[in-house]
Amino acid sequence: MRLNIYIISEYLQSFNPVLQTSKNLKLIIDRSRIIIDKTDFDHRVETLYIMPAEYHSTFMNEFKKYNFIVVGDLPKGVAIEDCIYIAQNVSLSLIADLVNDCFQKFNLWEEQLKQPFMQLNNRYTYPLQSFMKIATNMLKNPIAIFDISSKLLFHEGKLPKNIEGSIWEEILENQAFDIEFLDFDEQKKVYRDFSNAGDRIPSTIQEYGDSEKIAYLILFQDNQPFATIGMADITAPITDEQYSIFYHLKTVLENVNDYYHIFLLQDSFPNYILENLLRGDMGEKSVLEYHLNNLNWKIEDNYQLINITTTKKEPMLQTDIITLTQRLQKYFPTAVFFPYKQTVLAIIKVNEESISANQNFNQFLLNHHLLGIGSTNFNSFLRLNYAYKQTEIVSQLDLTSVKTSPLILVEDIYEKFFVKFLQQIPNYESTIHPMIFRLYKKGDINLENLDILKSYLLNGCNTLLTAKKMHFHRNTLSYRIKKIESRLDLSLNDLDNQQVVWLILSCLIIQN
């Protein structure tokens, strides 16, 4: 980790250092060096030079752009200028050792920040939360991280009991970072990099209300913003040293995102959202809408998920998964790809891509010893976990009797396997949905209606797609669906995943 003189000066507080500088807060120092004479000076702006006070005038007049620690009594009439000054007569080696300790401390901290991501490949939310907890160990104020849509993702660090009137009250109430209190020019600054070499502060500090100071940093990848981190002086003043550490968090998170793709870019889809959806955590609907809108998608569009894994005995390595994801983009250019566990998930919008008609994709799977399992269509992005569960169950079945292609569609095989599985359960008829069972026994719903219900649910409640597959006119199907809903006293579009599965299985049991 690189440091700056603000961090190092704070670390040397036991010697009562005096810091006089106009240098910016960029982290550039990567080593220290003791100067005994001019031959020890190697003209590196990344080096922190430690020298006795008698050399102050010799070096400071000629080499102002470099970083110095000056130790000992200054000659009379010599002013402290652009350096860390320690008036005590202490060993230069002792100061150098302490500076090296400072490097080790922050290097260890940086490794700790990266560790959760290294240990949990293809995990996103938990490592990010761990990162935030570790980050606050070095900061005296709590911090928050926001999605690029300005919605709050996590906050960490102890907040005071009374946050009334502070920016934290607003953030926790709205679960968002509202920058409307900034004027137009200030808002524009939010979406540009503040780390220009000429800037003393590599971000910006804004006044909130009458007195509170807010530091916020925009995270960038390839010159595009993807998230924001923020800190307010709610428990302690934001010093140059604290601001420098805060800025380093930005650098680490940008590097982590570049390698592990936690957030991705503004026009891509954040992996942490997909992970949460697969776990059944819907999160903020507005955040999902924001990112889908960047793809010209909507929550209620029709989607299909492909679960792609290797047929080899050895699981795919992280490098294999990254390479596979890149290659898959050739076959589904508008899809969202998500490395998850030991697989790659591809989410496609049904009317934009077709997996069954993509012969080149089939050949690709075959050539690379891959298996693709396609879910049934689902009519809401919020049902992503339901589609994934389908493919996960199928991946655990013995597919030797039906596997004629490296691409298997759940819709083509579900009946054979699920009915066989259900028939192994004693009194499996008792698992039928009670309303379906009662209506069928009374004759109020027949086998054809059950087939319509099953197909409609399997096709993500998409009337047009179901009508096409069942060779109905759309209006006819809509009429039949409304009658079924009336008899069941249910709105099929409002069912949760468990209810959908229950109804489909109930139809299967009765039909067989």
C-alpha positions as CSV (number, residue, x, y, z in Angstrom):
1,M,0.0,0.0,0.0
2,R,1.2,3.5,-0.7
3,L,0.9,6.2,1.9
4,N,1.1,10.0,2.1
5,I,2.7,12.3,4.7
6,Y,-0.6,12.9,6.4
7,I,-1.0,9.3,7.4
8,I,2.6,9.0,8.4
9,S,2.5,12.2,10.4
10,E,-0.4,10.8,12.4
11,Y,1.4,7.6,13.0
12,L,4.4,9.5,14.5
13,Q,2.2,11.4,17.0
14,S,4.2,10.2,20.0
15,F,7.0,12.5,18.8
16,N,4.7,15.5,18.4
17,P,5.5,16.1,14.8
18,V,4.7,19.4,13.1
19,L,3.3,19.0,9.6
20,Q,3.7,22.0,7.2
21,T,2.7,21.1,3.6
22,S,0.6,22.1,0.7
23,K,0.9,18.7,-1.0
24,N,-2.2,17.0,-2.1
25,L,-3.6,13.9,-0.4
26,K,-2.7,11.4,-3.2
27,L,-1.1,8.2,-1.8
28,I,2.3,8.0,-3.5
29,I,4.9,7.1,-0.9
30,D,6.0,3.5,-1.1
31,R,9.2,3.5,0.9
32,S,11.5,5.5,3.3
33,R,15.2,6.3,3.0
34,I,17.6,7.9,5.5
35,I,19.8,10.8,4.1
36,I,23.3,11.3,5.5
37,D,24.6,13.2,2.6
38,K,23.6,14.1,-1.0
39,T,24.6,10.8,-2.4
40,D,21.8,9.1,-0.5
41,F,19.2,11.2,-2.3
42,D,17.8,9.2,-5.3
43,H,15.3,11.7,-6.7
44,R,12.1,9.6,-6.2
45,V,8.9,11.3,-5.5
46,E,7.6,8.0,-4.1
47,T,10.3,8.0,-1.4
48,L,10.0,9.6,2.0
49,Y,13.4,11.0,2.9
50,I,14.4,11.1,6.6
51,M,17.2,13.5,7.4
52,P,18.8,15.5,10.2
53,A,17.7,19.1,10.7
54,E,21.1,20.6,9.6
55,Y,20.3,19.4,6.0
56,H,17.0,21.1,6.0
57,S,18.0,24.2,4.0
58,T,20.3,22.2,1.7
59,F,17.5,20.0,0.5
60,M,14.3,21.9,1.0
61,N,15.4,24.8,-1.2
62,E,16.3,22.6,-4.1
63,F,13.9,19.7,-3.9
64,K,10.6,21.0,-2.7
65,K,8.5,18.5,-4.7
66,Y,9.8,15.6,-2.6
67,N,8.6,14.3,0.8
68,F,10.8,14.8,3.9
69,I,10.9,14.1,7.6
70,V,13.3,16.5,9.3
71,V,14.6,15.4,12.7
72,G,16.4,17.5,15.4
73,D,17.0,21.2,16.2
74,L,16.7,23.6,13.3
75,P,19.2,26.4,12.9
76,K,18.0,29.7,14.2
77,G,15.9,31.7,11.7
78,V,15.0,28.6,9.6
79,A,11.3,28.1,9.1
80,I,9.6,24.8,8.8
81,E,8.5,24.3,5.3
82,D,6.9,21.5,3.3
83,C,7.9,18.6,5.6
84,I,7.1,16.6,8.8
85,Y,9.3,18.2,11.5
86,I,10.2,16.4,14.7
87,A,12.0,18.7,17.1
88,Q,13.3,15.9,19.4
89,N,16.8,14.6,18.9
90,V,16.0,11.0,18.2
91,S,17.7,8.4,16.0
92,L,16.9,8.6,12.3
93,S,16.9,4.8,12.3
94,L,14.2,4.8,15.0
95,I,12.0,7.1,12.8
96,A,12.7,4.9,9.8
97,D,11.7,1.8,11.7
98,L,8.4,3.4,12.8
99,V,7.7,4.5,9.2
100,N,8.2,0.9,8.1
101,D,5.9,-0.2,10.9
102,C,3.3,2.2,9.4
103,F,3.7,0.6,6.0
104,Q,3.3,-2.9,7.5
105,K,0.2,-1.9,9.4
106,F,-1.5,-0.5,6.3
107,N,-0.3,-3.3,4.1
108,L,-1.8,-5.8,6.5
109,W,-5.0,-3.7,6.5
110,E,-5.2,-3.7,2.7
111,E,-4.7,-7.5,2.7
112,Q,-7.5,-7.9,5.2
113,L,-9.8,-5.8,3.0
114,K,-9.1,-8.0,0.0
115,Q,-9.3,-11.3,1.9
116,P,-13.1,-11.8,1.9
117,F,-13.2,-11.5,-1.9
118,M,-10.2,-13.9,-2.3
119,Q,-11.7,-16.5,0.0
120,L,-15.2,-16.4,-1.4
121,N,-15.0,-16.7,-5.2
122,N,-18.3,-15.9,-6.9
123,R,-19.7,-14.5,-3.7
124,Y,-20.5,-10.8,-3.6
125,T,-22.8,-9.5,-0.9
126,Y,-21.1,-11.1,2.2
127,P,-17.5,-10.1,1.1
128,L,-18.7,-6.5,0.6
129,Q,-20.2,-6.4,4.1
130,S,-17.0,-7.9,5.5
131,F,-15.0,-5.3,3.6
132,M,-17.0,-2.5,5.2
133,K,-16.5,-3.9,8.7
134,I,-12.7,-4.1,8.2
135,A,-12.6,-0.6,6.6
136,T,-14.1,1.1,9.7
137,N,-11.2,-0.3,11.9
138,M,-9.1,2.6,10.5
139,L,-11.7,5.3,10.4
140,K,-13.2,7.3,13.2
141,N,-16.5,7.9,11.5
142,P,-19.1,5.4,10.2
143,I,-19.2,5.0,6.4
144,A,-21.8,4.0,3.9
145,I,-21.7,2.5,0.4
146,F,-24.3,3.3,-2.2
147,D,-25.3,1.8,-5.5
148,I,-24.8,4.0,-8.5
149,S,-28.6,4.6,-8.4
150,S,-27.8,6.4,-5.0
151,K,-29.6,3.7,-3.0
152,L,-27.9,2.7,0.3
153,L,-26.4,-0.8,0.2
154,F,-24.5,-1.1,3.5
155,H,-23.4,1.1,6.3
156,E,-20.8,0.2,9.0
157,G,-19.3,1.8,12.1
158,K,-21.0,2.9,15.3
159,L,-23.5,5.7,14.9
160,P,-24.2,8.1,17.9
161,K,-27.6,7.6,19.5
162,N,-28.8,11.0,18.4
163,I,-28.5,11.5,14.6
164,E,-31.4,14.0,14.4
165,G,-30.7,16.7,11.8
166,S,-27.7,14.9,10.3
167,I,-27.1,13.4,6.9
168,W,-27.3,10.0,8.5
169,E,-30.9,10.6,9.6
170,E,-31.8,11.3,6.0
171,I,-29.9,8.3,4.6
172,L,-31.4,5.8,7.1
173,E,-34.9,7.2,6.6
174,N,-34.8,7.3,2.8
175,Q,-32.3,4.4,2.4
176,A,-30.6,6.6,-0.2
177,F,-28.1,9.4,-0.7
178,D,-30.0,12.5,-1.8
179,I,-27.7,15.0,-3.5
180,E,-30.4,17.5,-4.3
181,F,-29.1,19.9,-1.6
182,L,-26.0,20.4,-3.9
183,D,-26.3,22.9,-6.7
184,F,-26.1,21.9,-10.3
185,D,-22.3,22.3,-10.7
186,E,-21.7,20.4,-7.5
187,Q,-23.9,17.5,-8.6
188,K,-22.0,17.3,-11.9
189,K,-18.8,16.8,-9.8
190,V,-20.3,13.7,-8.3
191,Y,-19.8,11.9,-11.6
192,R,-16.2,12.7,-12.4
193,D,-12.9,11.7,-11.0
194,F,-11.6,14.0,-8.3
195,S,-8.1,12.7,-8.2
196,N,-6.5,15.0,-10.7
197,A,-2.8,15.7,-9.8
198,G,-3.5,19.4,-9.3
199,D,-6.2,18.8,-6.7
200,R,-5.2,18.9,-3.1
201,I,-8.1,16.8,-2.1
202,P,-8.8,13.8,-4.4
203,S,-12.6,14.1,-3.8
204,T,-14.9,16.7,-2.4
205,I,-16.2,17.9,1.0
206,Q,-19.6,19.4,1.1
207,E,-21.3,21.3,3.9
208,Y,-24.6,19.8,5.0
209,G,-27.0,22.0,7.0
210,D,-25.0,24.5,9.0
211,S,-21.9,22.6,10.1
212,E,-21.7,18.9,9.1
213,K,-19.0,18.0,6.6
214,I,-19.5,15.2,4.2
215,A,-16.8,13.4,2.3
216,Y,-17.9,11.3,-0.6
217,L,-16.0,9.4,-3.3
218,I,-17.2,8.1,-6.6
219,L,-15.9,4.7,-7.6
220,F,-14.8,4.4,-11.3
221,Q,-13.9,1.6,-13.7
222,D,-12.9,2.5,-17.2
223,N,-13.9,6.1,-16.5
224,Q,-17.4,5.1,-15.6
225,P,-18.9,5.5,-12.1
226,F,-20.3,2.3,-10.5
227,A,-20.8,3.2,-6.8
228,T,-20.3,5.9,-4.1
229,I,-18.9,5.7,-0.6
230,G,-19.6,8.4,1.9
231,M,-18.5,9.6,5.3
232,A,-19.7,12.5,7.6
233,D,-18.0,14.0,10.6
234,I,-20.7,12.7,12.9
235,T,-18.4,11.3,15.6
236,A,-15.0,12.9,14.8
237,P,-13.6,15.6,12.6
238,I,-12.5,14.5,9.1
239,T,-8.8,15.0,9.3
240,D,-6.4,14.9,6.3
241,E,-5.1,11.5,7.6
242,Q,-8.7,10.1,7.8
243,Y,-9.5,11.5,4.4
244,S,-6.4,9.9,3.0
245,I,-7.4,6.5,4.4
246,F,-11.0,7.0,3.1
247,Y,-9.6,7.7,-0.3
248,H,-7.6,4.5,-0.2
249,L,-10.8,2.6,0.3
250,K,-11.9,3.9,-3.1
251,T,-8.7,2.5,-4.7
252,V,-9.0,-0.9,-3.1
253,L,-12.7,-1.2,-4.0
254,E,-12.0,-0.2,-7.6
255,N,-9.3,-2.9,-7.8
256,V,-11.6,-5.5,-6.3
257,N,-14.4,-4.6,-8.6
258,D,-12.0,-4.8,-11.6
259,Y,-11.1,-8.4,-10.7
260,Y,-14.1,-9.8,-9.0
261,H,-16.9,-7.8,-10.7
262,I,-18.9,-7.0,-7.6
263,F,-20.6,-4.0,-9.2
264,L,-19.6,-3.9,-12.8
265,L,-20.2,-0.8,-14.8
266,Q,-23.0,1.7,-15.0
267,D,-24.5,0.0,-18.1
268,S,-24.0,-3.5,-16.9
269,F,-25.7,-5.5,-14.2
270,P,-24.3,-5.7,-10.6
271,N,-23.5,-9.2,-9.5
272,Y,-24.5,-8.5,-5.9
273,I,-28.1,-7.8,-7.0
274,L,-28.3,-11.2,-8.8
275,E,-26.8,-13.0,-5.8
276,N,-29.4,-11.5,-3.5
277,L,-32.3,-12.4,-5.9
278,L,-31.0,-16.0,-6.1
279,R,-31.1,-16.1,-2.3
280,G,-34.7,-14.9,-2.4
281,D,-33.8,-11.4,-1.1
282,M,-35.8,-9.0,-3.4
283,G,-34.0,-5.9,-2.0
284,E,-35.0,-2.4,-3.2
285,K,-37.2,-2.7,-6.2
286,S,-36.2,0.7,-7.4
287,V,-32.5,-0.4,-7.6
288,L,-33.5,-3.4,-9.7
289,E,-35.6,-1.2,-12.0
290,Y,-32.7,1.3,-12.3
291,H,-30.3,-1.4,-13.5
292,L,-32.8,-3.2,-15.7
293,N,-33.7,0.1,-17.4
294,N,-30.0,0.5,-18.3
295,L,-30.4,-2.7,-20.4
296,N,-33.8,-1.5,-21.8
297,W,-35.4,-4.3,-19.7
298,K,-38.3,-4.3,-17.3
299,I,-39.0,-6.3,-14.2
300,E,-42.2,-7.8,-15.8
301,D,-40.6,-8.8,-19.1
302,N,-40.3,-12.5,-19.9
303,Y,-36.9,-14.1,-19.2
304,Q,-35.2,-17.5,-19.3
305,L,-32.2,-18.7,-17.4
306,I,-29.5,-21.1,-18.6
307,N,-27.4,-22.8,-16.1
308,I,-24.1,-23.8,-17.7
309,T,-21.6,-26.2,-16.1
310,T,-18.9,-28.6,-17.0
311,T,-19.5,-32.3,-17.7
312,K,-15.9,-33.1,-16.6
313,K,-15.3,-34.5,-13.1
314,E,-13.1,-31.6,-12.1
315,P,-15.0,-28.4,-11.2
316,M,-14.3,-25.2,-13.3
317,L,-11.6,-22.9,-12.0
318,Q,-12.2,-19.2,-11.5
319,T,-10.1,-18.5,-14.7
320,D,-12.2,-21.1,-16.6
321,I,-15.4,-19.4,-15.5
322,I,-14.2,-15.9,-16.5
323,T,-13.1,-17.2,-19.9
324,L,-16.4,-19.1,-20.4
325,T,-18.4,-16.0,-19.6
326,Q,-16.5,-14.0,-22.2
327,R,-17.1,-16.6,-24.9
328,L,-20.8,-16.9,-24.1
329,Q,-21.3,-13.3,-25.0
330,K,-20.7,-14.2,-28.6
331,Y,-23.9,-16.4,-28.6
332,F,-26.1,-14.2,-26.5
333,P,-24.9,-10.6,-26.9
334,T,-27.8,-9.1,-24.9
335,A,-27.8,-11.6,-22.1
336,V,-26.7,-10.9,-18.5
337,F,-24.0,-13.4,-17.3
338,F,-23.4,-14.3,-13.7
339,P,-20.7,-16.6,-12.4
340,Y,-22.4,-18.4,-9.5
341,K,-20.9,-21.2,-7.4
342,Q,-19.2,-23.5,-10.0
343,T,-21.4,-22.5,-12.9
344,V,-22.2,-19.6,-15.2
345,L,-25.8,-18.4,-15.4
346,A,-27.0,-16.6,-18.5
347,I,-30.2,-14.6,-18.2
348,I,-31.9,-13.8,-21.5
349,K,-34.9,-11.8,-22.4
350,V,-37.2,-14.2,-24.2
351,N,-38.1,-12.0,-27.2
352,E,-34.5,-11.0,-27.8
353,E,-32.7,-14.4,-27.7
354,S,-33.7,-18.0,-28.3
355,I,-31.6,-20.8,-26.8
356,S,-33.3,-23.7,-28.5
357,A,-32.8,-22.3,-32.0
358,N,-29.2,-21.4,-31.4
359,Q,-27.4,-24.3,-33.1
360,N,-24.0,-22.7,-32.7
361,F,-24.5,-22.5,-29.0
362,N,-25.3,-26.2,-28.9
363,Q,-22.1,-27.0,-30.8
364,F,-20.1,-24.8,-28.5
365,L,-21.4,-26.7,-25.4
366,L,-20.6,-30.0,-27.1
367,N,-17.1,-29.0,-28.1
368,H,-16.2,-27.7,-24.7
369,H,-17.7,-30.5,-22.6
370,L,-20.4,-28.3,-21.1
371,L,-24.0,-28.9,-20.1
372,G,-26.6,-26.2,-20.4
373,I,-29.9,-26.4,-18.6
374,G,-32.6,-23.9,-19.7
375,S,-35.4,-23.0,-17.3
376,T,-39.0,-22.4,-18.2
377,N,-39.8,-18.8,-18.9
378,F,-40.5,-16.6,-16.0
379,N,-42.5,-13.3,-16.3
380,S,-40.8,-11.3,-13.6
381,F,-37.1,-10.8,-12.9
382,L,-38.0,-11.1,-9.2
383,R,-38.6,-14.9,-9.9
384,L,-35.0,-15.5,-10.8
385,N,-34.5,-17.8,-7.9
386,Y,-37.4,-19.9,-9.0
387,A,-35.9,-20.4,-12.4
388,Y,-32.5,-21.2,-10.9
389,K,-34.0,-23.8,-8.6
390,Q,-35.5,-25.5,-11.6
391,T,-32.2,-25.9,-13.3
392,E,-30.4,-26.9,-10.1
393,I,-32.9,-29.7,-9.5
394,V,-32.5,-31.0,-13.1
395,S,-28.7,-30.8,-12.8
396,Q,-28.9,-33.4,-9.9
397,L,-31.0,-35.9,-11.9
398,D,-29.8,-38.8,-13.9
399,L,-30.2,-37.5,-17.4
400,T,-28.7,-40.4,-19.3
401,S,-32.1,-41.6,-20.7
402,V,-33.1,-38.2,-22.1
403,K,-29.8,-36.5,-22.8
404,T,-29.5,-36.3,-26.6
405,S,-28.1,-32.8,-26.6
406,P,-25.7,-30.7,-24.5
407,L,-28.7,-28.3,-24.0
408,I,-31.6,-29.6,-21.9
409,L,-34.8,-27.6,-21.4
410,V,-36.7,-28.1,-18.1
411,E,-39.9,-27.8,-20.1
412,D,-39.0,-30.9,-22.2
413,I,-38.2,-33.2,-19.3
414,Y,-39.9,-32.0,-16.2
415,E,-43.0,-34.1,-16.5
416,K,-41.2,-37.4,-16.8
417,F,-38.9,-36.8,-13.9
418,F,-41.2,-35.0,-11.5
419,V,-44.1,-37.5,-11.9
420,K,-41.7,-40.4,-11.4
421,F,-40.3,-38.6,-8.3
422,L,-43.8,-37.9,-6.9
423,Q,-45.0,-41.4,-7.4
424,Q,-42.3,-42.6,-5.0
425,I,-44.0,-40.7,-2.1
426,P,-46.7,-42.6,-0.2
427,N,-50.1,-41.1,-0.6
428,Y,-48.7,-38.6,-3.1
429,E,-52.2,-37.6,-4.1
430,S,-52.5,-35.8,-0.7
431,T,-49.9,-33.3,-2.0
432,I,-52.4,-31.9,-4.5
433,H,-53.5,-28.3,-4.0
434,P,-56.8,-28.6,-2.1
435,M,-58.7,-26.1,-4.3
436,I,-57.5,-27.9,-7.5
437,F,-58.4,-31.3,-6.0
438,R,-61.9,-30.1,-4.9
439,L,-62.7,-28.5,-8.3
440,Y,-61.5,-31.5,-10.2
441,K,-63.6,-33.9,-8.1
442,K,-66.7,-31.7,-8.6
443,G,-66.0,-31.5,-12.3
444,D,-65.6,-27.7,-12.2
445,I,-62.2,-28.0,-13.8
446,N,-61.2,-30.6,-16.4
447,L,-58.0,-32.0,-17.7
448,E,-57.8,-29.5,-20.6
449,N,-58.1,-26.6,-18.1
450,L,-55.4,-28.2,-16.0
451,D,-53.2,-28.4,-19.1
452,I,-53.8,-24.7,-19.8
453,L,-53.1,-23.8,-16.2
454,K,-49.9,-25.8,-16.1
455,S,-48.7,-24.4,-19.5
456,Y,-49.5,-20.8,-18.5
457,L,-47.5,-21.1,-15.2
458,L,-44.6,-22.8,-17.0
459,N,-44.5,-20.0,-19.5
460,G,-44.2,-17.3,-16.9
461,C,-47.8,-16.3,-17.1
462,N,-47.2,-15.0,-20.6
463,T,-50.5,-15.1,-22.5
464,L,-49.0,-14.7,-25.9
465,L,-46.3,-17.3,-25.5
466,T,-48.7,-19.8,-24.0
467,A,-51.3,-19.3,-26.7
468,K,-48.7,-19.8,-29.4
469,K,-47.5,-23.1,-27.8
470,M,-51.0,-24.4,-27.2
471,H,-52.3,-23.3,-30.6
472,F,-55.0,-21.0,-29.0
473,H,-56.1,-17.6,-30.1
474,R,-54.8,-15.1,-27.5
475,N,-58.2,-13.8,-26.7
476,T,-59.5,-17.4,-26.2
477,L,-56.7,-18.2,-23.9
478,S,-57.2,-15.0,-21.9
479,Y,-60.9,-15.9,-21.4
480,R,-60.0,-19.4,-20.3
481,I,-57.4,-18.1,-17.8
482,K,-59.8,-15.7,-16.3
483,K,-62.4,-18.5,-15.8
484,I,-59.7,-20.6,-14.1
485,E,-58.6,-17.7,-11.9
486,S,-62.3,-17.1,-10.9
487,R,-62.8,-20.8,-10.0
488,L,-59.5,-20.9,-8.0
489,D,-60.2,-17.5,-6.5
490,L,-56.5,-16.7,-7.2
491,S,-54.6,-14.1,-9.3
492,L,-52.1,-16.3,-11.1
493,N,-49.8,-13.3,-11.7
494,D,-49.5,-12.6,-8.0
495,L,-48.5,-16.1,-6.8
496,D,-45.2,-16.6,-5.1
497,N,-42.7,-19.3,-6.3
498,Q,-43.9,-21.9,-3.8
499,Q,-47.6,-21.5,-4.9
500,V,-46.5,-21.7,-8.6
501,V,-44.7,-25.0,-8.0
502,W,-47.5,-26.4,-6.0
503,L,-50.1,-25.7,-8.7
504,I,-47.9,-27.1,-11.5
505,L,-47.2,-30.3,-9.5
506,S,-50.9,-30.6,-8.7
507,C,-51.8,-30.5,-12.4
508,L,-49.1,-33.1,-13.2
509,I,-50.3,-35.5,-10.5
510,I,-53.9,-35.3,-11.7
511,Q,-53.0,-35.6,-15.4
512,N,-50.9,-38.7,-14.7
